[in-house]
Amino acid sequence: MTSPLRKRANLRRALRVSGIVAATSLAVALAGCSGSQGATTLDTKANVKIEVWSGQADEAEKLIEGLAKDFEKLHPNVTVDLSPGASSTDQLLQKLSAGFAGNQYPDMSYAFGSWAGQLEASGRTLDISDAIKKPDVNWDEFTAAARGTAQPTGKKVIGFPAVVDNIGLLYNKTLFDKAGLAYPTNDWTWDDFRSAAKKLTDSANHVYGYGYSVSGSEETTWQFWPHLWQNGGSILSADGKKAEFASPAGDDALSFLRSMAVDDKSVYLDQTDTKFGQLFVSDRIGMITSGPWQLSDLKTGGTKYGVVNLPGTDGDHQTVSGPDIWALFDHHDKNREYWATQFASWLTSAEQDAKFNVAVGNLPLRSSEAGSEAVKKEAAQYPGYDVFVANSKNVKQTRPTTKGYAALSVEIGKAISSVLQGQGEPGPALDDAAKAADSQMTK
């Protein structure tokens, strides 16, 4: 039976998508400064209470509660008032918004990375740019995407990475063996991938070489970004104010996917975001691009599978990541500011991360953990986990966290979905999506 911890890890895909939805649909009233004033000079020995919203549930909540108690034992003058903060993780943004309006918000909260831009715009976040420069923080051990998510506008660092992920290529060994094909390798090109998908497809028996979401959600969008980046494209302009995916690189990337879906008919076009994973487990789809959250279902289903890096372009095997963060908030109290930052830094250290993220099946936050016993244990239980850990080196770009990204994601998601279903050409569809996204981002 799948443990509650592993079930939580399985929710990573759903939570990533719902985080974008929340950022799209929620009108967040963020502005102003707290009217209260706490300690104006730091006294590290003074008694202090920090409030933390964990965003966790079930066994994961129990784990982090235990870690908070450990921190209190190390620092007897500090009380960590820890709670989930809301009935579900995706309700935290609304709770924070209401808290900002009433000056009742925590010192630290779990936050989806897609919220980072809105949180910084609130004027309530701490800037820990100086704190992360301390040698014992080892800030460079986090992936570039994780660091970038915690620094949404490039002006302030508003927290520590909380969860990291990435996507690789999962392949179904049963279907590869049946088709007499060699398994994928880390050196595969997209042409290798397309050729295999075509050979794996057996339309008479409803077997497909590849599965892709055409729901128009963030699942549709973020699967596209590695294709764009590997072709040299960008999501946004350097100033973050205009969409740049409508480019030759974007056209090439979407044209490639269209050739598989429309010309080869080798792609199962999933309207639900979830069925392609289920069909892969049941030996009906030969390859999917997904993340470590998929491994539990594969083990439970008894699927024979393997994991490699994403196919590449000219040796570039970039992937995408959707990091979440521990956001830190300013109460104009030097003692609370100091200890909230200390707790976040301690919680995301390699030692504590092994007890939390790795324990629940998420990837380790830090590069220094790659060879740890906790990671080895997880990889032994869930084959392919170590591939995703190593794949962190291919996380080279940050998915935007600006306020306009949610609207942009919706527009390009619709364009990708329509093109893959044979309803339009890549170039014009991306042009229209970029214009619509620009219009939304200027509101």
C-alpha positions in Angstrom: 0.0 0.0 0.0 1.2 3.5 -0.8 2.2 5.4 2.3 0.6 8.8 3.1 4.0 10.4 2.5 4.3 9.0 -0.9 0.7 9.9 -1.7 1.7 13.5 -0.9 4.6 13.3 -3.3 2.1 12.1 -6.0 0.2 15.3 -5.6 3.2 17.4 -6.8 1.9 17.6 -10.4 -1.7 18.5 -9.3 -0.4 21.1 -6.9 1.9 22.7 -9.5 -1.1 23.1 -11.8 -3.5 24.3 -9.1 -0.9 26.9 -8.0 -1.0 28.4 -11.5 -4.8 28.3 -11.5 -4.9 30.1 -8.1 -2.5 32.8 -9.4 -4.7 33.2 -12.4 -8.1 33.4 -10.8 -7.5 35.0 -7.4 -7.7 38.8 -7.1 -5.2 39.4 -4.4 -5.3 42.7 -2.6 -1.7 43.2 -1.7 -0.3 46.5 -0.6 0.8 48.6 2.4 3.0 48.2 5.4 2.4 46.7 8.8 1.5 49.2 11.4 3.1 47.5 14.3 6.7 47.8 15.4 8.7 45.1 17.2 12.4 44.9 18.3 14.4 47.5 16.5 17.8 46.0 17.4 18.6 42.3 17.3 18.9 40.3 20.6 19.5 36.7 19.7 19.0 35.6 23.3 15.6 37.3 23.7 12.5 35.0 23.9 10.7 35.1 20.6 7.8 33.3 18.9 7.7 32.9 15.1 4.6 31.7 13.2 5.0 29.3 10.4 2.4 28.0 7.9 3.6 24.7 6.6 1.1 24.0 3.9 1.5 20.3 4.7 -1.0 17.6 5.7 -1.1 14.2 7.3 2.3 12.5 7.8 4.2 15.3 6.1 2.8 17.7 8.7 3.8 15.4 11.5 7.3 15.3 10.1 7.7 19.1 9.9 6.2 19.4 13.4 8.9 17.1 14.7 11.6 19.2 13.0 10.2 22.3 14.5 10.5 20.7 17.9 14.1 19.8 17.2 14.8 23.4 16.3 13.3 24.6 19.6 15.5 22.2 21.5 18.6 23.7 19.8 17.3 27.2 20.6 15.3 27.2 23.8 14.5 30.9 23.6 12.6 30.3 20.3 9.0 29.0 20.0 7.9 27.9 16.5 4.1 28.2 16.3 3.6 25.8 13.3 0.4 24.9 11.6 -0.8 24.0 8.1 -2.1 27.5 7.7 -5.1 26.5 5.6 -7.2 23.5 4.8 -5.2 22.9 1.6 -2.0 24.2 0.2 -3.6 26.0 -2.7 -5.7 28.1 -0.2 -2.7 29.6 1.4 -2.5 32.5 -1.0 -6.0 33.6 -0.2 -5.3 33.2 3.5 -2.1 35.3 3.1 -4.0 38.0 1.2 -6.6 38.3 3.9 -3.8 38.3 6.5 -2.0 41.1 4.8 -5.2 43.2 4.8 -5.7 42.6 8.5 -2.0 42.6 9.6 -2.4 39.0 10.7 0.1 37.0 8.7 2.9 34.6 9.6 6.7 35.0 9.7 7.1 32.2 7.2 4.8 30.3 4.8 5.0 27.6 2.2 4.2 29.1 -1.2 3.9 27.8 -4.7 6.6 29.3 -6.8 4.0 30.8 -9.2 2.9 33.1 -6.3 6.3 34.6 -5.7 5.9 37.6 -7.9 2.6 38.5 -6.2 4.0 38.0 -2.8 6.9 40.3 -3.4 4.5 42.9 -4.8 2.6 42.8 -1.5 5.4 44.8 0.2 5.2 42.3 3.1 8.1 40.0 2.3 11.5 40.1 3.9 14.6 40.7 1.7 17.2 38.1 2.8 19.7 39.0 0.1 22.4 39.6 2.7 21.6 36.5 4.8 22.0 34.1 1.9 25.6 35.4 1.3 26.8 33.8 4.5 29.1 30.8 3.7 27.2 28.4 5.9 24.0 28.9 3.9 25.6 27.4 0.8 23.1 29.2 -1.4 24.7 27.9 -4.6 23.8 24.3 -3.7 20.2 25.1 -4.8 19.4 24.8 -8.5 19.4 28.0 -10.5 15.6 27.6 -11.0 15.1 27.3 -7.3 17.2 30.4 -6.5 15.5 32.3 -9.3 12.0 31.5 -8.0 13.0 32.9 -4.6 14.1 36.1 -6.3 11.1 36.8 -8.6 12.0 40.3 -9.8 15.8 40.0 -9.3 15.6 42.8 -6.7 15.0 40.8 -3.5 15.4 37.3 -2.2 12.1 36.6 -0.4 12.7 33.1 1.0 14.3 29.7 0.7 13.6 27.0 -1.8 11.1 24.5 -0.3 10.5 21.8 -3.0 12.3 21.2 -6.3 11.4 18.9 -9.2 12.1 18.3 -12.9 10.9 16.2 -15.7 12.6 13.4 -17.6 11.7 10.8 -20.2 10.0 7.7 -18.7 9.8 4.7 -21.1 7.7 1.5 -20.9 10.0 -1.5 -21.3 7.2 -3.9 -22.1 6.2 -1.9 -25.1 9.8 -1.3 -26.2 10.5 -5.0 -26.0 7.3 -5.8 -27.9 8.3 -3.4 -30.7 11.9 -4.8 -30.7 13.4 -1.3 -30.0 16.5 -0.4 -28.0 15.7 1.5 -24.8 16.2 5.3 -24.8 19.5 6.8 -23.5 20.6 10.1 -22.0 22.1 11.0 -25.4 18.8 10.7 -27.4 17.8 13.5 -29.8 14.2 14.5 -30.5 14.5 12.8 -33.8 15.4 9.5 -32.0 12.4 10.1 -29.8 10.0 10.8 -32.7 11.2 7.7 -34.6 10.6 5.5 -31.5 7.2 7.0 -30.8 6.1 6.2 -34.4 7.3 2.6 -34.2 5.7 2.1 -30.8 2.3 3.2 -32.0 -0.3 0.5 -32.7 -3.5 2.4 -33.6 -5.5 -0.8 -34.1 -4.9 -1.7 -30.5 -5.0 1.9 -29.1 -1.3 1.9 -28.2 0.5 5.2 -28.6 4.2 6.1 -28.6 3.8 9.2 -26.5 1.3 11.0 -24.3 0.8 14.8 -24.0 -1.7 17.0 -22.2 -4.0 19.1 -24.4 -6.1 20.4 -21.5 -4.6 23.9 -21.9 -3.4 23.9 -18.3 0.1 24.5 -16.9 0.7 20.8 -17.5 0.4 21.5 -21.2 2.5 24.6 -21.0 5.4 23.5 -18.8 6.0 20.3 -20.9 6.6 22.7 -23.8 9.2 24.9 -22.2 12.2 22.5 -22.6 11.5 22.3 -26.3 11.6 26.1 -26.5 14.7 26.5 -24.4 16.6 23.7 -26.2 15.9 25.5 -29.5 17.4 28.8 -28.0 14.0 30.5 -27.3 12.8 32.5 -24.3 9.5 32.7 -22.6 9.7 36.4 -21.7 11.7 39.4 -22.7 14.6 40.4 -20.5 12.5 42.9 -18.7 9.8 40.4 -18.1 7.1 42.6 -19.7 6.5 40.9 -23.1 6.0 37.3 -24.3 8.8 36.0 -26.5 7.8 32.5 -27.2 6.4 33.5 -30.6 9.8 33.1 -32.2 11.5 30.8 -34.7 12.5 28.7 -31.7 8.9 28.5 -30.6 7.7 27.7 -34.1 10.3 24.9 -34.4 9.4 23.4 -31.1 5.6 23.4 -31.7 6.0 22.3 -35.3 7.9 19.2 -34.0 5.2 18.3 -31.6 2.6 18.9 -34.2 4.4 16.6 -36.6 4.1 13.8 -34.1 0.5 14.4 -33.1 -1.0 15.3 -36.5 1.3 13.7 -39.1 2.5 10.6 -37.3 -0.6 10.2 -35.1 1.8 8.8 -32.5 0.6 10.9 -29.6 -2.2 10.3 -27.1 -3.8 13.7 -26.6 -4.9 13.8 -23.0 -7.8 16.2 -22.2 -7.5 15.4 -18.5 -3.8 15.9 -17.4 -3.9 12.5 -15.6 -5.0 9.8 -18.0 -1.7 9.7 -20.0 0.1 8.6 -16.8 -2.5 5.9 -16.1 -2.2 4.6 -19.7 1.5 4.5 -19.4 1.2 2.4 -16.2 -1.1 0.0 -18.0 1.2 -0.5 -21.0 -0.8 1.6 -23.4 1.6 4.5 -23.9 5.3 3.9 -24.7 6.8 7.2 -23.4 5.8 10.1 -21.2 7.7 13.2 -20.0 7.0 13.4 -16.3 8.6 13.7 -12.9 9.5 11.7 -9.8 5.9 11.9 -8.5 5.1 9.3 -11.1 7.3 6.6 -9.6 5.0 5.4 -6.9 2.2 4.7 -9.3 4.6 2.8 -11.5 5.7 0.6 -8.6 2.2 0.0 -7.5 1.1 -0.9 -11.0 4.0 -3.3 -11.5 5.1 -1.4 -14.7 8.4 -2.3 -16.2 9.9 1.1 -16.9 13.1 3.2 -17.2 14.0 6.8 -16.8 16.5 9.0 -18.8 17.0 12.7 -19.3 14.8 14.5 -21.8 15.8 14.1 -25.5 18.1 16.9 -26.5 18.9 19.4 -29.3 22.6 19.7 -30.2 23.5 18.1 -27.0 21.3 20.4 -24.9 19.1 18.3 -22.6 17.5 21.1 -20.6 14.5 20.3 -18.5 12.0 22.4 -16.6 11.4 22.8 -12.8 8.5 24.3 -10.8 10.1 25.0 -7.4 8.1 26.1 -4.4 9.5 28.3 -1.7 9.4 29.1 2.0 8.4 32.7 1.8 9.5 35.0 4.7 7.5 38.0 5.8 8.4 41.3 7.5 6.8 42.2 10.9 9.3 45.1 11.5 10.8 43.0 14.4 14.5 42.3 14.2 14.3 39.2 16.4 11.4 37.6 14.5 13.1 38.4 11.2 16.4 36.8 12.4 14.9 33.6 13.8 12.4 33.1 10.9 15.4 33.3 8.5 17.4 31.0 10.8 14.6 28.4 10.9 14.2 28.5 7.1 17.9 28.1 6.5 18.1 25.2 9.1 15.0 23.5 7.7 16.5 23.5 4.1 19.9 22.3 5.2 21.1 19.0 3.8 20.7 17.2 7.1 17.1 18.3 7.7 16.1 18.1 4.0 16.9 14.3 4.1 14.4 14.0 7.0 11.7 15.9 5.1 11.8 16.3 1.3 13.6 13.1 0.6 11.5 11.2 3.1 8.3 12.2 1.4 9.6 11.3 -2.1 10.5 14.8 -3.3 13.9 15.5 -4.8 16.7 16.7 -2.5 16.9 20.5 -2.4 20.7 20.6 -2.5 23.4 19.3 -4.9 25.4 18.1 -1.9 22.7 15.5 -1.1 23.0 13.7 -4.4 25.2 10.9 -2.9 23.6 10.8 0.5 22.3 7.6 2.2 18.8 9.0 2.2 18.9 9.5 -1.6 20.4 6.0 -2.1 17.6 4.5 0.0 14.9 6.3 -2.0 16.5 5.3 -5.3 16.6 1.6 -4.2 12.9 1.7 -3.4 11.9 3.7 -6.5 14.1 3.0 -9.5 14.7 6.1 -11.6 14.7 8.5 -8.6 18.4 8.9 -8.9 18.1 9.8 -12.5 15.8 12.7 -11.6 18.3 13.7 -8.9 21.1 13.8 -11.4 18.8 15.6 -13.9 18.8 18.6 -11.7 22.0 19.7 -13.5 19.8 20.2 -16.6 17.6 22.7 -14.8 19.2 25.8 -16.2 16.4 28.3 -16.5 13.7 29.7 -14.2 10.1 29.3 -15.0 8.8 32.9 -14.7 7.1 33.9 -11.4 6.0 37.4 -12.4 2.4 38.4 -12.0 1.7 38.1 -15.7 3.0 34.5 -16.0 -0.4 32.9 -15.1 -2.1 34.7 -18.0 0.7 33.9 -20.4 0.4 30.2 -19.4 -3.3 30.2 -20.2 -2.8 31.7 -23.6 0.1 29.5 -24.8 -1.6 26.5 -23.3 -4.6 27.1 -25.5 -2.4 27.6 -28.6 -0.5 24.4 -28.0 -3.6 22.4 -27.4 -5.4 23.6 -30.6 -2.3 23.0 -32.8 -1.7 19.5 -31.6 -5.3 18.7 -32.3 -4.9 19.9 -35.9 -6.7 23.2 -35.4 -4.2 25.8 -36.6 -0.6 26.3 -37.6 2.2 26.8 -35.0 3.4 30.2 -36.1 0.1 32.0 -36.3 -1.2 30.3 -33.1 1.9 31.4 -31.1 1.6 34.9 -32.5 -2.0 35.2 -31.4 -1.1 33.7 -28.0 1.7 36.2 -27.5 -0.5 39.1 -28.3 -3.2 37.9 -26.0 -0.6 37.3 -23.2 0.9 40.8 -23.7 -2.6 42.3 -23.4 -3.3 40.4 -20.2 0.1 41.2 -18.6 -0.3 45.0 -19.1 -3.6 45.0 -17.1 
